[in-house]
Amino acid sequence: YIIYDLHESDFQDVEDTIKTLKFQKMKTPKTLICISTVMTWAKTPFKEYKPKDEDDPEAEEGEGENEEDVEDLIFQLDQKDVDTDAEEEEEAAPEGEGSEGEEKAPPKKYLPFKETEYALRRPSSNYQTLKRLETLALSTGEATENLNVYVLCAGILYGNGERSFNDLFRQAWLQNPEHLRYIAEGNNFIPTIHVRDVAGLVSKVITKQPENHYLFCIDNAKKPTQRRLVTAISKGIGTGLVESVEEDKSIPEIFRINLHMMPCKLLTEQEEIENEEGDVETIGFKWWCDGGLAKNISKLNEEFNRFRGLKPIKIFLTGPPASGKTLQGHLLAKHFNVPYINAQSIADYLPRVKNTELVAEIKEKLEELKTEMAEEAEANKPEGDDTEIDPDQFQPRIPDEYMYQLLRLRLTDNACHNRGYILDGFPRSYNDAKKVFLHVPAKGDDEDQDEEGGDDDLDDDDDDKGNLVIDNDIYPQSVIVLQGDDQFLIERVRNLPEDMVAGTHYNEEDMERRLETYHRVNDSEIGLPSVSEFFAENLLEVLKVPSALERDEIFERMLTYAERHGRPFNYLTVSEEIETQRIKKLDDAERIRQRKQREEERRENIIEEEEREVREERVNQTKNAIEEREQGLIDQRSEPLRTYLEENLVPFLSEGLAEVCRRTPEDPVDFLAEYLFRMSVKVKFPDPSTY
């Protein structure tokens, strides 16, 4: 047997194989199966239904159809859904036909395509080669002895992690965007089939060797329109929201086809087989997805998670008020791309609950509480106060027994089921945790019970019976306790900015009250177990982190703990990228530190240079002052000596030098000495006392 999946195979390899088989003489029978796609029919004009005219003797055998035979197959199309070729034919109709005043012709009816009409198929431009391979394979089978060739025209494939529907599944899984899109009215038919059902049909073709060699391999979904498929994916995996768009180029071609086909007989026929006891059993095709994609969306969701390595991250955070669990919870929710859930968001989930009986019951209870609060306020009014009290002005909290049920519903919705959750501060106590995470195993279908809103709040009698078990569908994988002593937490609140604490419970009076409430249920003086002990008793490792640590260190510890069994794929940033980002962050921090250090050193150098220049200026000023003072003293002291020389020596010395210049004696020094000696007798000896 030779089997080619033309969705994945190299077309040249397939063509070479077929041509080789065509010119090969085979002594033993061989079977070639090519799995193709309905996209080779994408541009085929619709086949108009023509009733059989019994009164027309010239009607050829097989022309026309009896309406009672094809009643379930006939369909009509909106004009905008009709193929372009059909529109052109209508435009080319003779003038006057269908003109004003004449009775309008009844709307045309159409029939699904038959397998035997494969010669009529017209592919889109991207599938021309695929059609050519189909034709080559079928012609080779007809021309080659001992070679059976089958072409399975498969619907758009789904399942096992998805390929064609991957983008839609991914968008629904991430719930981004919230609304899945379909084009226009979305009434076009999209034949589909699960890949495992394709494999089942291949097996049956090998076994049965049917006479028809071109087979429609599509599932038995009823009206698989584009809108129904998109809506099913959104409801089964995403938010349940869809929207119509006129055009969106990101929507692939497979969602634009409009093909009406019926599954081949091998998929629909029933066989009678005698079992070992001699009884006759009727056995049909063993569908993996009986009823199509929409009917099996829960199974496909689990397949998608398994094949794509998608696992929910479920974390419960608890701790005293102001311990930082809300901040860390938001950080974890953002990091893992999971919903953040606290008591307020649980209450806000009420409008989204589908269980109308539960919603009505909760609303009735809230109205009772409003009335009680109004009556209490009325009784406490001062005398003479005639102000009318409106019960609607009060906003009572949803009682815990309903909060348990709302939380269970929230934890089972698509976002939490697929991606997980960060649960902050609720349940608050050991008993609260039992009410939420323990349930009585259903004897029937668990899904039916969940659809009705989960178990009702559990009473102590159930606990005593010991018939409660962990509900693994919603049970957390990680429990983190943020710890801190009261004085530290109160001091932390005191240091918060005023605008941050305004209108909140973060004031000293409320903090003392809230801390007392927390310790009463988690640090009981009479030894009652805490909420974290509930999880420890059920073999779940609990991480305790001091809230006094730096924020980043707390987050790193929680992250390491949450990923202790490995980091899921979940379309998150991969570990290598995270490490690269972490190293980049450290490098950036180091560069900033070094830049600040350099700037600090530069500032210090500037200051030091300025101080040095000031010191040098002072030294220079002092030095100059000293030099000026010393020069003054020298000048003052040398004045008499200068006068003495100028009066008694300089004139004679100058004249002697001039005489030397005139005479130019051989021995000028001796000549000068003799000259000065001769002149000395003429000089009046000075009085030293005058100098």
Helices and strands as residue ranges (DSSP letters): E 2-5, H 11-22, E 30-37, G 38-41, E 47-48, H 67-70, G 79-81, H 84-91, E 110-111, G 115-120, G 125-127, H 128-143, E 147-154, E 156-158, H 166-174, E 179-183, E 192-194, H 195-208, E 214-217, H 226-237, E 241-245, G 253-255, H 265-268, E 271-274, E 280-283, G 294-296, H 297-308, E 313-318, H 325-336, E 340-341, H 343-348, G 350-352, H 356-379, G 391-393, H 400-412, H 414-418, E 420-424, H 430-437, E 438-439, H 446-451, H 460-465, E 469-470, E 478-483, H 486-494, H 498-501, H 508-522, H 531-537, E 542-546, H 551-562, H 575-648, H 650-663, H 668-680, G 688-690
